[in-house]
């Protein structure tokens, strides 16, 4: 890596290198290691900037690129989180079902809650659980991939769509006839919640499932 190569970079690419260098040093990399890492990407950046492609477009945010070079050392010995969509959806749904069961059962014990039917509880739990996974998929995962927060317009649009979807879930749940949707007693509701917590704990322990509500580092 030479001073001449740095001067040939555009201002945006120089800024990328400057930020990446500082973050590599903060991460504990030696001067030699920093130089070697930057020498790997400088030719690629120089070649692509001729086409109008920035370093961010190739490597994402400087923090994301630095993390890709330092995370293996920091996370050594830690198992990788499982981001299988079906398992993450199931994890979120069981969490919601557990909360609904325990809270609803406790409130109904004092005559202060809404007595949900069994199918209603399942529909709300798994429906809202799907919404939680979509939040992860379109917001948290995208933010981690690009290193940028989603635009306000996109975030608001997703929030409106998610709210509309959850409203539809609750509306459909209310239309289910009681003949196939027997009311759940407070004790049984809390039992469902406890079982859901237990199943979620066992699945999380076995498969190391990523939490959909936890932003990605």
Residue pairs with C-beta under 8 A, 6 or more apart in sequence:
1 35
1 38
1 39
1 42
5 42
5 46
6 14
6 17
8 46
9 17
9 45
9 46
9 49
10 49
10 54
12 54
12 55
12 56
13 45
13 49
13 54
13 55
16 45
16 54
16 55
16 56
16 59
16 62
17 38
17 42
17 45
17 55
19 62
19 63
20 38
20 62
20 65
20 66
21 34
21 38
23 62
23 63
23 66
24 33
24 34
24 37
24 66
24 69
24 70
25 34
27 66
27 70
28 70
29 37
29 69
29 70
37 69
41 55
41 58
41 59
41 65
44 58
45 55
45 58
48 54
48 55
48 57
48 58
49 55
56 62
56 147
59 65
60 145
60 146
60 147
61 146
61 147
61 148
62 147
63 147
64 144
64 145
64 146
64 147
67 217
79 208
80 208
81 208
81 209
81 210
82 88
82 207
82 208
82 209
82 210
83 141
83 210
84 207
84 209
85 133
85 137
87 203
87 207
87 209
88 133
88 136
88 209
88 210
88 212
89 126
89 129
89 130
89 133
89 212
90 129
90 203
91 129
91 200
91 203
91 204
91 209
91 211
91 212
92 128
92 129
92 130
92 132
92 133
92 212
92 213
93 125
93 126
93 128
93 129
93 130
94 125
94 129
94 196
94 197
94 199
94 200
94 203
95 129
95 196
95 200
96 124
96 125
96 126
96 128
96 129
96 132
97 121
97 122
97 125
97 126
97 129
97 192
97 193
97 196
98 193
98 194
98 196
98 197
98 200
99 193
100 116
100 121
100 124
100 125
100 189
100 193
101 121
101 189
101 190
101 191
101 192
101 193
101 194
101 196
102 189
102 190
102 193
102 194
102 197
103 113
103 193
104 113
104 114
104 116
104 121
104 184
104 186
104 189
105 113
105 184
105 186
105 187
105 188
105 189
105 190
105 191
105 192
105 193
106 113
106 186
106 190
107 113
108 114
108 115
108 185
108 186
108 189
109 186
115 183
115 184
116 124
116 183
116 184
116 189
117 176
117 178
117 181
117 182
117 183
117 184
118 181
118 182
118 184
119 173
119 176
119 180
119 181
120 173
120 174
120 176
120 181
121 184
121 189
121 192
123 169
123 172
123 173
123 176
124 169
124 170
124 173
125 196
127 165
127 166
127 169
127 173
128 166
128 169
131 162
131 165
131 166
131 169
132 212
132 213
133 212
134 162
135 158
135 162
135 212
135 213
136 210
136 212
136 213
138 150
138 158
139 150
139 155
139 158
140 212
140 214
140 215
140 216
141 216
142 150
143 149
143 150
143 215
143 216
144 215
144 216
144 217
149 155
150 158
184 192
203 209
